[in-house]
Amino acid sequence: MSSESHTLSNGLYIEADLTVGLAASTLRVHSVDGVLYIDARSFEALQELRAAADSDGLCLLTTLGTESPFTVETPVVVRVRGVSVGYYRPDKRAGRLAESLGIAPFKPSLHGVLRAVVRRVRPPR
């Protein structure tokens, strides 16, 4: 028996390794060390994913995060051009900016967004 204690929870842990094909782009969704990464080549790809998502599915995720006894326990990092532009952490609230932008429960990284935009204008050498 290990010295670590594991408690039972109503948390959902997500692991994936897949490519999501959209009409004009693709996204890579994969897990590394308990973190789920969503990698996009552009902000437009993220917008396309959001537009293609079934609103019932988005409502379910919102309900799971706020009103349900179940919670998503897997941290999620969203990257554009290899730069982290937002994240979800089960132990942190997204905040007012994320709520006003309509992207909660994801919290934006303004520094990351600026870095990703600069990479679009000036690709790394």
N, C-alpha and C positions, 0 to 999 in steps of 0.2 A: 504494500500500500504506500502510495507516495505521500509526501508531507503537504502537497497542495490540496486544498479543499475545493471541490467543484460543487456549486449549488445549482439546483435545477431552476430554470427560468422559463419564461414564455418568449424568449428571444429567438429570432430567426437569424441563422447564420448562413450567408450566401457565398458560394464558391462557384467560379465559372471560368471557362476558357473557350470563348467563341467570338465569331465575327458577325456583326449585325449589318446586313446589307440593306441600304436605303436606296431610294430612287436615284439620288445624285451622289451618294457617298457611302462609305462604310465606317463602322466604329469597331474597335477591338475592346472586348470586355474580358478581363482576366483577373485572377486572384494570385497574390503573392503574400505569404506570411500572414494570412488572415485579413488582408486588406483587398477590397475589390477596386480595380482600376478601370476607368472608362477612358479610352484614348481616342481622340478625334484629330483629324488633320486640320479642321477649321471650326470656327464658331458656327458657321452655316450648317455643318453636319450635326451639331448639337441642337440647333433650331429645327432641323429636319426631323431629328429623332423626337423632339417634343411635339411637333406638329403631327407626326405619324402615330404617336402613342394614343391608345384608346383612353378616352376620358374616364371611363369606368375603372380602368386599371390605375390611373393616377389618383382617383378618389379612394380606391382601396389602400394604396400606399400611404396616403395622407391619414386615413382612418387608422391604419396599423400604427402609425407614428404618434397619433395624438389621442384617439378615443378607444382604442382596442387594448385588451390585456396583453396583446402581442406587440413586440417592438423589434425593429430591425437592429441587430447587434453588430453587424458587420460595418466597419468604417469603409467609406467610399471616397476615392479621389478621382476627380475629373480633370483630365489633362488635354490641352490643345497644343499641338506641335511639341509634345514632350514637356510642357510646362504646366504645373498644377494651377488651375484657374478656379477651383472650387472643391469643397469637400463636405462630407457628412460624417459626423461623429456622434455615436449614439448617446454619449454623455454630455453633449453640448447643444444648446439651443441655437438655431440659425441666426437669430437677431432681426432687428427691424429692417435693415437694408435688404436682406434676403426676402423678407416678407413683402416689402414694398415692391421689389423687383419681380415677385411671383415665383421665386426659385426655391423657397423654403421646402423641405428641410435642409437643402444644401446651402452652405455658407460660401459666398464668393471670396476669392483672394484677389484683391484689387492689384496688388503687386504682380501676381501671376498673370492677370489679364493684360496688364501693360506689357509685360515681357513677351507674351504670346503675340500681341499685336506688333511689337517691334520685330519679332522673328518673321512675321508675314511680310513686313516692309523690307527688312534687311535680313535675309536668311543667314543662318550661321555658316561660317566658312569651313 
